[in-house]
Amino acid sequence: MTSTASAPTADATSTRIWNFSAGPAVLPEPVLRQCQHDLWDIAGSGIGILEHSHRGPVFNGVIEAAEANCRAVGTIGEEYEVLFLPGGATTQFALIPMCFLPSGQTADYVNTGVWATKAIKEARKFGTVNVAFDGTASDFDHVPADDELSCTSDAAYLHYCSNNTIYGTQFPAPPPAASDVPLIVDASSDIFSRPIDVDRHAMIYAGAQKNLGPAGMALVIIRKDLVEKTPSDLPMMFDYRLHAKKGSRLNTPPTFGIYVMGRVFEWILEQGGLAAMATKNAEKAAVVYDAIDHAGGFYRGVARPESRSAMNVTFRTPSADLDAAFLEEAATHDMSGLKGHRDAGGLRASIYNAFPKRGCQVLAEFMGDFARRKG
Ligand SMILES: Cc1ncc(COP(=O)(O)O)c(C=O)c1O
């Protein structure tokens, strides 16, 4: 460790550093410690979590607690299924139109970046898509105001991405959808970072690897009436109805991922729930945005101020060379993962739920110092 600021180490053998990765990303330290314990022996069973049958009593307890705690975190009513599905968010990009975009209907998609574009591309394989907003022309620097949307009146559904991981933009509130048009959100990079109006959505889904747990699976919160629209002739693994009927155990599910998510839900509840998460995340983001805004113009934020994300803070120095020097120096101060996505360039600090405020302060101090020396 070269930094004088203390990085999040908890024991003498650890060499953990400030991890600003966009995903897979930092997880809460108490959760990781509990995982270490439970990998060896969970609940005094003499068997580690990775080694338990997915149909045995110990795993029954794990998945039931995970679902109950997820419902408690999101205030999710019984009219929604909570599913833990393999395949990450990208699998949902395909399953949604496969299941809910019948021929003769149009699905509305809000294009706010690379992930939304991928979702659109998948949907076009199954049916007609109306791009209700296209942010390409402005390099995806903002999410649309309500009057920038042109939606179809009888759309099969309206799909949007609540937080655009690559560009660092975030919807302050869900876009307006007609009451009979199901609203579907890809919340991969801001799920449970702030209160979410579940009832306004027919489906909320998120790849796990930012705010929830290990990569490779998705949390899917889906209203039962939408589940019932699933066609009956799909391969089993593509069938939401079957996944719901089998309680996310249609086949051997990603047991470890479900276990970790359950622990993360517990941790969120211990932190005070989503309102408390939102307060902490706003404070953290303000620290980094202040460093961008108060460096005499040395840094430039990528996102328009009104669309700024509390999860992914994107910015640039005056040149690509200085961006590279920034990264190199940041590494010597125990900071990693600050390189912007290849599609957006520049720099990006991902500060999800589990990222500590102290790490944001360390970054802000470094940014100020770097700007003074290089500006
Ligand atoms: C907003 C968003 N949607 C979807 C994905 C894709 O998730 P996955 O890799 O789990 O398929 C990502 C990945 O970073 C993302 O940030």
The ligand as a Gaussian input file, in Angstrom:
#p B3LYP/6-31G(d) Opt

LIG

0 1
 C      -27.149000      -1.215000     -17.786000
 C      -26.639000      -2.575000     -18.140000
 N      -27.454000      -3.458000     -18.738000
 C      -27.053000      -4.682000     -19.082000
 C      -25.750000      -5.084000     -18.853000
 C      -25.332000      -6.464000     -19.276000
 O      -25.333000      -7.303000     -18.159000
 P      -24.829000      -8.801000     -18.255000
 O      -23.369000      -8.759000     -18.524000
 O      -25.184000      -9.358000     -16.910000
 O      -25.570000      -9.486000     -19.341000
 C      -24.855000      -4.211000     -18.241000
 C      -23.471000      -4.637000     -17.975000
 O      -22.614000      -3.923000     -17.522000
 C      -25.315000      -2.916000     -17.882000
 O      -24.482000      -2.035000     -17.300000

